[in-house]
Amino acid sequence: MAPLPKKKYPKARQGKRRSHLAKTPTAFIECSRCHGTKLPHQVCPACGTYDGREVLEIKSPKKKGK
C-alpha cells in the first residue's frame, strides 16, 4: 500500500502551485496585404504572403459542375 498524506493539502497552496497552468488565448495578427487574421510568423492562409512577399500561390476552389 502506498503512503498517504497525514494532513489535508490547503486549497490556497494548491492554487499557488497551479497558478501558471492557466490557458492563454491564441494570438492573431492582421495580414498586411489582405487584412485577414493569421498566426504570427506564419504564411497567410488567405493570400499566401509572408513578410510582404508572396510565398505560396493560393488556388481558388474548384466549382462543382456536371
PyRosetta script that sets phi, psi and omega in degrees:
from pyrosetta import init, pose_from_sequence

init()
pose = pose_from_sequence("MAPLPKKKYPKARQGKRRSHLAKTPTAFIECSRCHGTKLPHQVCPACGTYDGREVLEIKSPKKKGK")
pose.set_psi(1, 136.4)
pose.set_omega(1, -177.6)
pose.set_phi(2, -76.5)
pose.set_psi(2, 153.9)
pose.set_omega(2, 177.9)
pose.set_phi(3, -69.2)
pose.set_psi(3, 146.6)
pose.set_omega(3, -179.0)
pose.set_phi(4, -115.1)
pose.set_psi(4, 150.8)
pose.set_omega(4, 177.9)
pose.set_phi(5, -68.1)
pose.set_psi(5, 142.5)
pose.set_omega(5, -179.1)
pose.set_phi(6, -83.1)
pose.set_psi(6, -25.2)
pose.set_omega(6, -178.4)
pose.set_phi(7, -123.3)
pose.set_psi(7, 156.1)
pose.set_omega(7, 176.7)
pose.set_phi(8, -73.5)
pose.set_psi(8, 136.8)
pose.set_omega(8, -179.6)
pose.set_phi(9, -80.4)
pose.set_psi(9, 122.1)
pose.set_omega(9, -176.6)
pose.set_phi(10, -63.8)
pose.set_psi(10, 143.8)
pose.set_omega(10, -180.0)
pose.set_phi(11, -66.0)
pose.set_psi(11, -31.5)
pose.set_omega(11, 178.9)
pose.set_phi(12, -65.0)
pose.set_psi(12, -42.8)
pose.set_omega(12, 179.0)
pose.set_phi(13, -68.1)
pose.set_psi(13, -38.0)
pose.set_omega(13, 177.9)
pose.set_phi(14, -64.1)
pose.set_psi(14, -39.7)
pose.set_omega(14, 178.3)
pose.set_phi(15, -66.6)
pose.set_psi(15, -37.5)
pose.set_omega(15, 177.7)
pose.set_phi(16, -65.0)
pose.set_psi(16, -37.0)
pose.set_omega(16, 179.7)
pose.set_phi(17, -69.0)
pose.set_psi(17, -34.9)
pose.set_omega(17, -176.3)
pose.set_phi(18, -95.5)
pose.set_psi(18, 10.8)
pose.set_omega(18, -173.8)
pose.set_phi(19, -64.5)
pose.set_psi(19, -26.6)
pose.set_omega(19, -178.1)
pose.set_phi(20, -92.3)
pose.set_psi(20, 3.8)
pose.set_omega(20, -176.3)
pose.set_phi(21, -93.4)
pose.set_psi(21, 5.5)
pose.set_omega(21, -178.2)
pose.set_phi(22, -67.5)
pose.set_psi(22, 144.9)
pose.set_omega(22, 177.9)
pose.set_phi(23, -78.5)
pose.set_psi(23, 143.1)
pose.set_omega(23, 177.4)
pose.set_phi(24, -112.2)
pose.set_psi(24, 146.2)
pose.set_omega(24, 179.5)
pose.set_phi(25, -69.3)
pose.set_psi(25, 149.9)
pose.set_omega(25, 179.4)
pose.set_phi(26, -68.6)
pose.set_psi(26, 133.3)
pose.set_omega(26, -178.8)
pose.set_phi(27, -83.9)
pose.set_psi(27, 127.7)
pose.set_omega(27, 174.3)
pose.set_phi(28, -119.2)
pose.set_psi(28, 148.2)
pose.set_omega(28, 175.2)
pose.set_phi(29, -126.2)
pose.set_psi(29, 166.2)
pose.set_omega(29, -179.3)
pose.set_phi(30, -91.9)
pose.set_psi(30, 134.1)
pose.set_omega(30, 176.2)
pose.set_phi(31, -68.5)
pose.set_psi(31, 135.6)
pose.set_omega(31, -177.2)
pose.set_phi(32, -73.8)
pose.set_psi(32, -19.4)
pose.set_omega(32, -177.7)
pose.set_phi(33, -96.2)
pose.set_psi(33, -52.8)
pose.set_omega(33, -175.4)
pose.set_phi(34, -103.0)
pose.set_psi(34, -4.8)
pose.set_omega(34, 179.2)
pose.set_phi(35, 60.9)
pose.set_psi(35, 25.0)
pose.set_omega(35, 173.3)
pose.set_phi(36, -89.0)
pose.set_psi(36, 169.3)
pose.set_omega(36, 179.2)
pose.set_phi(37, -87.5)
pose.set_psi(37, 142.3)
pose.set_omega(37, 177.9)
pose.set_phi(38, -150.5)
pose.set_psi(38, 163.9)
pose.set_omega(38, 176.0)
pose.set_phi(39, -76.2)
pose.set_psi(39, 145.9)
pose.set_omega(39, 179.0)
pose.set_phi(40, -65.5)
pose.set_psi(40, 145.6)
pose.set_omega(40, 179.1)
pose.set_phi(41, 62.4)
pose.set_psi(41, 30.2)
pose.set_omega(41, 178.1)
pose.set_phi(42, -130.1)
pose.set_psi(42, 157.5)
pose.set_omega(42, 175.2)
pose.set_phi(43, -70.6)
pose.set_psi(43, 139.9)
pose.set_omega(43, 179.7)
pose.set_phi(44, -68.0)
pose.set_psi(44, 125.6)
pose.set_omega(44, -178.9)
pose.set_phi(45, -72.8)
pose.set_psi(45, -18.1)
pose.set_omega(45, -177.4)
pose.set_phi(46, -85.0)
pose.set_psi(46, -45.6)
pose.set_omega(46, -175.1)
pose.set_phi(47, -115.4)
pose.set_psi(47, -11.7)
pose.set_omega(47, 175.6)
pose.set_phi(48, 79.2)
pose.set_psi(48, 22.8)
pose.set_omega(48, -179.9)
pose.set_phi(49, -103.9)
pose.set_psi(49, 154.1)
pose.set_omega(49, 174.6)
pose.set_phi(50, -144.8)
pose.set_psi(50, 126.2)
pose.set_omega(50, 177.7)
pose.set_phi(51, 57.7)
pose.set_psi(51, 37.8)
pose.set_omega(51, 175.6)
pose.set_phi(52, 83.8)
pose.set_psi(52, 0.1)
pose.set_omega(52, 178.6)
pose.set_phi(53, -126.0)
pose.set_psi(53, 152.7)
pose.set_omega(53, -178.2)
pose.set_phi(54, -79.7)
pose.set_psi(54, 123.3)
pose.set_omega(54, -177.5)
pose.set_phi(55, -107.0)
pose.set_psi(55, -41.0)
pose.set_omega(55, -180.0)
pose.set_phi(56, -118.1)
pose.set_psi(56, 146.1)
pose.set_omega(56, 173.5)
pose.set_phi(57, -95.3)
pose.set_psi(57, 114.4)
pose.set_omega(57, -178.3)
pose.set_phi(58, -88.4)
pose.set_psi(58, 123.6)
pose.set_omega(58, 178.6)
pose.set_phi(59, -91.8)
pose.set_psi(59, 141.6)
pose.set_omega(59, 177.6)
pose.set_phi(60, -72.7)
pose.set_psi(60, 148.5)
pose.set_omega(60, -180.0)
pose.set_phi(61, -65.0)
pose.set_psi(61, 143.0)
pose.set_omega(61, -179.3)
pose.set_phi(62, -73.1)
pose.set_psi(62, 141.3)
pose.set_omega(62, 177.1)
pose.set_phi(63, -82.6)
pose.set_psi(63, 140.3)
pose.set_omega(63, 179.0)
pose.set_phi(64, -77.8)
pose.set_psi(64, 125.6)
pose.set_omega(64, 179.8)
pose.set_phi(65, -136.6)
pose.set_psi(65, 169.0)
pose.set_omega(65, 180.0)
pose.set_phi(66, -90.7)
pose.dump_pdb("model.pdb")
